[in-house]
Amino acid sequence: MTARVLVTDHAWPHLDVETSVLAAADAELVVAGTGHLDELVALAGDVDAILTCFAKVPAEVLDAAPRCRTVARYGVGLDNIDVARATDLGMVVSNVVDYCTDEVADHTLVMILALARRLLPLHRDVVDGGWGAGVPGTSRRLRGRTLGLVGLGAIGRAVATRAAAIGMRVVALRRSDAATPGIETVDRLEDLLAVADVVSLHLPLTADTAGLIDAAALRAMRPDAWLINTARGGLVDTDALLAALERGEIAGAALDVTDPEPLPVTHPLRSRPDVALTPHSAFASDGSLAELARRAAENVVEVLAGRVPAGIVNPGVLTSPALRMSTAAAR
């Protein structure tokens, strides 16, 4: 019987890569229209796998999918999937890591440079007919400035390499005893916030990291510092950030991710000249999107074939009596 794979949503124009990978395994796509909860619950009843990008896949969707063996994330973060419930139901959950390290690191550096060179206000002035004389402020030299990294995984290290190449000092919050050449470490977030000219976030969103940058953290930053977030919107308390900007507690922010996402059209952050916004696009390039689609689809194919996918994130499910995969393959 042909397997059915529900695609809840996708951030690219077509599904040719997934279709090709899954067709080779005699599987077909069922593509959601809106990705809203009620639609996903209705579609989940006869699918064998779920592929999801940004759409929420909560317990209601998982409970409505009695045949589903796996939920595969297009991406790294898992905050949109109820992994615990999927595990209870015997579903293998997978993600795709390290597919967009260069893209997110490049995007982070671009955001830092845009703030330092006042790219957005200067551009707006020229578009409006000016030529710079009416734009207050002075661009900032980055050489010798301190970049504070909160998160030192593959992306954080790639950002550090790029920042060092333009002469920035790099300081990171210590999360292990392993040393990284060229990167200084501190033990407390408060210590990093106190010395950083730029604070850049590179953490997953978990119960421990949600709201990490709150009002107290923003007050601990230098008044001339910038906040960069290309990780997850929920790491930052949006209301506290807006208040800090309004009070001049920090100099500006550049955000590829927000909470909520997308920001409402009338949200004040959209119109502030000290804020640069992009639409959760740091991960995207021609190369990264093709790799992401292929690897996510391959994770699904592996489970449908009774094999453990390379991107499994809940390996404990393999010994669960509820596992919806052959135990021989799981071993």
Sequence and secondary structure as in RCSB ss.txt:
>XXXX:A:sequence
MTARVLVTDHAWPHLDVETSVLAAADAELVVAGTGHLDELVALAGDVDAILTCFAKVPAEVLDAAPRCRTVARYG
VGLDNIDVARATDLGMVVSNVVDYCTDEVADHTLVMILALARRLLPLHRDVVDGGWGAGVPGTSRRLRGRTLGLV
GLGAIGRAVATRAAAIGMRVVALRRSDAATPGIETVDRLEDLLAVADVVSLHLPLTADTAGLIDAAALRAMRPDA
WLINTARGGLVDTDALLAALERGEIAGAALDVTDPEPLPVTHPLRSRPDVALTPHSAFASDGSLAELARRAAENV
VEVLAGRVPAGIVNPGVLTSPALRMSTAAAR
>XXXX:A:secstr
  EEEEE   SSS  HHHHHHHHTTTEEEEE SS  HHHHHHHGGG SEEEESSS B HHHHHT TT  EEEESS
S  TTB HHHHHHTT EEE   SSSHHHHHHHHHHHHHHHHTTHHHHHHHHHTT  STT  S     TT EEEEE
  SHHHHHHHHHHHHTT EEEEE  SS   TT EEESSHHHHHHH SEEEE     TTTTT B HHHHHHS TT 
EEEE S GGGB HHHHHHHHHHTSSSEEEESS SSSS  TT GGGG TTEEE  S TT  HHHHHHHHHHHHHHH
HHHHTT   TTBS GGGGG TT SS HHHH 
